[in-house]
């Protein structure tokens, strides 16, 4: 029986697509890029995403091309991508940032016209649908993360179109897996329980401050250190996941460890509670989407359809960086800030910059990713901090997500 097949079967029933179990979403994405893209291929992607994803693309031997994005949600704006760029890319990678879906119907149509694969990074988007169809079923392949919506600290899936492809990718996965360790499995199993205890005992602030003082956090800023000289050297022998190990493993050192039955059993129990988790997220999204700080894209979608089960809720605020620090005092630690955009972070040596970087820069510097499971705590904290709402002054219009009336500038 293939590794992780029981978990994969659960996800297959949920999506209606063949699924490969992986120790992480980042390994799942790497498998897809290696399977469908030749070395040197150019991948269109949003510059507002985790830097780990950038290094996964580089490790696969590919050239990241940064797309213009919507100022309302940080996802790719297909209409803003120049024709010259469309004609010179070999694949497209979505982000579904914070769970807000990409304009996947338009992207799917364009990829079909060009004869190139569409890959969906659905790590934030388990449970999200577009026109009644689950995110993760529009492209050639989609990567999902269990460490996000079920707080498993491990586990992912790669969803594909057919069983033959699944078997091929299982073989590639098995070649890349590293031997598991009992100590690491115990840590992976206990960390979610410890995190829940910290929240339940209202110890978020002292624990976070202690970790900062002891240097236990791997990032000193929103982005990890680039180390450009070493990065350039690593790129000479790609595709090669080992060469990029120090970047790809950040925040998840067991991203390709062969977890044993202990970890997989815990993930199975957590997956059984996924629908309850998604329902609670919808409640929190409903509350936060009605606040003055909510992204207009989210507010409009919630009114038009219904609350999405978002991983994080994008709030747009002034003085975001200072606010993040003050929120710790209220027991709210906001992660998943992707600032600066990848083209500013990595530079033209490692990525092709966006033809219109302004929307990504504005969104990345103003978005506050709020956990919908902490919606009331977040709302109360922002109210006490007298947080002011930010709205872009740069020209931007996206018919798919623009608010129903003009914004005050």
Order of alpha helices (4+ residues) and beta strands (2+ residues): alpha-beta-alpha-beta-alpha-beta-alpha-beta-alpha-beta-beta-beta-beta-alpha-beta-alpha-alpha-alpha-alpha-alpha-alpha-alpha-alpha-beta-alpha-alpha-beta-alpha-beta-alpha
